[in-house]
């Protein structure tokens, strides 16, 4: 009697096919039969793991924070802009500790020569204003107010707009319609007119300017976040939290807003530049930081008469600073938008 498992019973063609490379084996390595499948040798399995997933080699590696940093660093202008903003912050807040000037006492400033050109007396590197203030120290002092108002007003506008838009988009229906009509009404009012009216009614101060600028700036993030919320509230994880009894406030705070962080951060960056420009416009019109304080816009306003007299040092340094700071924040915002937007990242 012959054994049913004898290899001689296998046709010659079958034995030849089993020894061919199509089975993934060499003549010295035979696959082990398990049921109707084969066990691939350990060397082949290790080579397959090293080859990586099918569909090509992945370019992105590491965590999300590392990927965001990688994409941001690819924008050279954004990196230079970030370094420039850090230098401006050090210039405005650390500079006065090194370069001591008096920027609050008008009587002391009148003892200095008026409209002195840069380096004329060896005492004023960037010259003096028509009221005797040191221009370099004035740039530092005015920069503190401009940067503070720009950063804080952008922060307040972002927080208010994000909460307002998330509530409107999440609950929807009549509440969404009512809240968005309020936004439309306020947006229909000319911004500059509204700002001048508010600053005229109330006594101008740095704190008032922060809330006045934020009061007309929260409308845009409200509409942006509302649109993001309308999309996010239909996602599976939000529906799962709802089905488990999660409350609206928890869903908004733990799931809606964190998943819209890309839009929020990009808007906040651009809003800093916008707030600095708004403050500069108000200061140029005479509604900025009241004397003896100042901001970059107020410096331009007081130096407007210097154009015809050739006192360029009272206008160009502060004008160039405003332009460079605004452009730097815009470059940073562009880079953050690309870094936080997953669809534009190269994988």
C-alpha positions in Angstrom: 0.0 0.0 0.0 1.3 3.5 -0.9 1.2 6.4 1.5 -1.4 9.0 0.5 1.0 11.8 1.5 3.9 10.4 -0.5 5.5 13.1 -2.7 5.7 10.7 -5.6 1.9 11.0 -5.9 2.3 14.7 -6.7 2.4 15.3 -10.4 5.8 16.3 -11.9 4.4 19.7 -13.0 3.2 20.4 -9.4 6.6 19.5 -7.9 8.3 21.8 -10.4 5.9 24.7 -9.7 6.5 24.5 -6.0 10.3 25.0 -6.5 9.9 28.1 -8.7 10.4 31.7 -7.4 6.7 32.3 -7.9 6.1 30.6 -4.5 8.6 33.1 -2.8 11.1 30.3 -1.9 14.5 29.3 -3.0 15.5 25.7 -3.6 17.0 25.6 -0.1 14.0 27.1 1.7 10.6 25.4 1.5 7.4 26.9 2.8 5.7 25.1 5.6 2.1 24.1 4.7 -0.5 25.2 7.2 -4.0 24.3 6.0 -4.3 25.8 2.6 -1.7 28.6 3.2 2.0 29.0 3.5 4.2 30.4 6.3 6.7 32.8 4.8 10.2 32.4 6.1 11.4 34.8 8.8 13.9 36.5 6.5 11.2 37.4 4.0 8.9 38.8 6.8 11.7 41.0 8.2 12.5 42.3 4.7 8.8 43.2 4.2 8.7 45.1 7.5 11.8 47.1 6.5 10.3 47.9 3.1 7.5 50.0 4.8 3.8 50.3 3.8 2.8 49.9 0.3 2.0 53.1 -1.8 5.4 54.8 -1.4 7.7 56.0 1.3 6.2 58.4 3.9 8.0 61.8 4.0 6.5 63.0 7.3 7.6 61.4 10.6 7.3 62.2 14.2 4.4 63.7 16.2 2.1 66.5 15.1 4.1 69.2 16.8 7.2 68.1 15.0 5.4 68.2 11.6 4.0 71.6 12.3 7.4 72.9 13.2 8.9 71.3 10.1 6.4 73.0 7.8 6.8 76.3 9.6 10.6 76.2 9.3 10.3 75.6 5.5 9.0 79.2 5.2 12.2 81.1 5.5 10.5 84.5 5.4 8.3 83.4 8.4 11.4 82.4 10.4 13.0 85.7 9.7 9.8 87.5 10.6 9.6 85.6 13.9 13.1 86.6 14.7 12.3 90.2 13.8 9.3 90.3 16.1 11.4 89.0 18.9 13.9 91.7 18.3 11.1 94.3 18.3 9.8 93.0 21.6 13.3 93.2 23.1 13.8 96.7 21.6 10.6 98.0 23.1 10.8 96.5 26.6 14.5 95.8 27.2 15.8 98.8 25.2 14.6 101.4 27.7 16.5 99.6 30.5 19.7 100.1 28.5 19.1 103.4 26.7 17.6 105.7 29.4 15.4 108.6 28.1 12.6 110.7 29.5 9.4 110.2 27.6 6.7 111.3 30.1 7.9 114.8 31.2 7.3 117.5 28.6 9.2 120.1 30.6 12.4 118.0 30.8 12.1 117.3 27.0 11.9 121.0 26.2 15.5 121.3 27.6 16.7 119.2 24.6 17.3 120.8 21.2 14.2 120.6 19.0 14.3 118.8 15.7 18.0 117.9 16.1 19.2 115.6 13.3 20.6 112.2 14.1 24.0 112.4 15.8 24.2 116.2 15.6 25.1 116.6 19.2 26.5 113.1 19.8 23.7 112.5 22.2 20.7 111.6 20.1 21.4 108.7 17.7 18.1 109.1 15.8 17.6 112.8 16.5 14.8 114.6 18.4 11.2 115.5 17.8 9.8 119.0 17.5 9.0 118.9 21.2 12.5 117.8 22.2 11.8 114.1 22.8 14.5 111.6 21.9 13.2 109.8 18.8 14.9 106.5 19.6 13.5 106.4 23.1 10.1 107.6 21.7 10.1 104.6 19.3 10.7 102.2 22.2 8.0 103.9 24.4 5.5 104.1 21.6 6.2 100.5 20.5 5.2 99.3 24.0 1.8 100.8 23.6 1.3 99.7 20.0 2.5 96.1 20.6 0.4 95.8 23.8 -2.8 97.1 22.3 -2.2 94.9 19.2 -1.6 91.7 21.1 -4.2 92.1 23.8 -7.0 93.3 21.5 -6.3 90.4 19.2 -6.5 88.0 22.1 -9.8 89.5 23.4 -11.3 89.5 19.9 -10.3 85.9 19.3 -11.6 84.6 22.6 -15.0 86.4 22.2 -15.4 85.5 18.6 -14.5 81.9 19.1 -17.0 81.4 21.9 -19.7 83.3 20.1 -19.3 81.5 16.8 -19.0 78.1 18.5 -22.2 78.5 20.4 -24.1 79.8 17.3 -22.9 77.0 15.1 -23.3 74.2 17.6 -26.9 74.9 18.7 -28.1 76.2 15.3 -31.7 76.9 14.4 -33.2 80.1 15.7 -30.3 80.9 18.0 -27.8 80.7 15.2 -30.0 82.9 13.0 -30.4 85.5 15.8 -26.7 85.6 16.7 -25.5 85.9 13.1 -28.0 88.7 12.4 -26.3 90.7 15.2 -23.0 90.1 13.6 -24.3 91.3 10.2 -25.7 94.4 11.8 -22.4 95.4 13.4 -20.5 94.5 10.3 -22.6 96.9 8.3 -21.4 99.9 10.4 -18.2 101.5 9.1 -15.4 100.4 11.4 -13.4 103.6 11.5 -16.6 105.7 12.2 -17.5 103.3 15.0 -14.1 103.5 16.5 -13.9 107.3 16.4 -17.3 107.5 18.0 -16.4 105.2 20.9 -13.1 106.9 21.5 -14.8 110.3 21.5 -17.6 109.3 23.9 -15.3 107.6 26.4 -12.0 109.0 27.6 -9.2 107.5 25.5 -6.7 105.2 27.3 -4.7 102.1 26.5 -7.3 99.8 28.2 -10.2 101.5 26.3 -8.4 101.2 23.0 -7.8 97.5 23.6 -11.5 96.8 24.1 -12.7 99.2 21.4 -10.5 97.5 18.8 -11.5 94.1 20.0 -15.1 95.2 19.9 -15.0 95.6 16.2 -12.6 92.7 15.5 -14.4 89.7 17.1 -17.0 89.5 14.3 -14.7 87.9 11.7 -13.6 85.0 14.0 -17.2 84.5 15.1 -18.2 83.8 11.5 -15.1 81.7 10.8 -15.6 79.5 13.9 -19.3 79.2 13.3 -18.6 77.8 9.8 -16.1 75.3 11.3 -18.6 74.3 14.0 -21.4 73.6 11.5 -19.0 71.0 9.9 -17.5 69.6 13.1 -20.9 69.0 14.9 -21.8 66.4 12.4 -18.6 64.3 13.0 -18.9 60.8 14.5 -17.0 61.6 17.7 -19.3 64.6 18.4 -22.4 62.4 17.8 -20.9 59.7 20.1 -20.5 62.2 22.9 -24.0 63.4 22.4 -25.4 59.9 22.5 -23.5 59.3 25.8 -25.2 62.3 27.3 -22.5 64.9 26.9 -23.6 68.5 27.5 -23.3 71.2 24.9 -20.7 73.2 26.9 -18.4 70.2 27.3 -18.7 69.3 23.6 -17.9 72.8 22.5 -14.9 73.2 25.0 -13.4 69.7 24.6 -14.2 68.8 20.9 -15.4 71.7 18.8 -12.9 74.5 19.7 -9.8 72.2 19.9 -10.5 70.9 16.4 -10.8 74.4 15.0 -7.5 75.6 16.6 -5.8 76.0 13.2 -8.4 78.6 12.0 -8.2 80.3 15.4 -4.4 80.6 15.6 -4.1 81.9 12.0 -6.8 84.5 12.6 -5.2 85.7 15.9 -1.8 86.1 14.1 -3.3 88.2 11.3 -5.5 90.2 13.8 -2.4 91.4 15.7 -1.2 93.1 12.5 -4.7 94.5 11.9 -4.9 95.9 15.4 -1.6 97.6 15.1 -2.8 99.2 11.9 -6.1 100.3 13.4 -4.3 101.9 16.4 -1.9 103.6 14.0 -4.9 105.0 12.0 -6.5 106.2 15.2 -3.3 107.7 16.5 -2.7 109.5 13.2 -6.2 111.0 13.4 -5.5 112.2 16.9 -7.5 109.5 18.8 -4.6 107.4 20.0 -2.8 107.1 23.3 -3.3 110.5 25.1 -0.2 112.6 25.9 2.3 112.3 27.5 1.9 108.7 26.3 2.3 107.9 22.7 2.1 105.1 20.1 3.5 104.8 16.6 0.4 106.3 15.0 0.5 109.3 17.3 4.1 109.8 16.5 3.3 110.0 12.8 0.4 112.4 13.6 2.7 114.8 15.5 5.4 114.6 12.8 3.2 115.2 9.8 4.3 118.9 9.7 7.9 117.8 9.5 7.5 116.5 5.9 8.0 119.9 4.3 10.8 120.9 6.6 13.0 118.0 5.7 13.0 116.4 9.2 12.8 112.9 7.9 14.0 111.2 11.1 10.7 112.1 12.7 8.7 110.2 10.1 10.6 107.4 8.3 11.8 105.4 11.3 8.4 105.0 12.9 6.7 104.5 9.4 9.2 101.7 8.5 8.7 100.1 11.9 4.9 99.9 11.4 5.3 98.5 7.9 7.9 95.9 8.9 6.0 94.7 12.0 2.7 94.3 10.1 4.4 92.5 7.2 6.2 90.2 9.7 3.0 89.2 11.4 1.4 88.5 8.0 4.3 86.2 7.0 4.0 84.4 10.3 0.3 83.9 9.7 0.8 82.5 6.3 3.3 80.0 7.6 1.0 79.0 10.5 -1.9 78.5 8.1 0.2 76.1 6.0 1.6 74.3 9.0 -1.8 73.8 10.8 -3.8 73.0 7.6 -3.3 69.2 7.3 -4.5 69.2 3.6 -1.6 71.4 2.5 1.1 69.4 4.3 3.3 67.2 2.1 3.3 63.6 3.3 
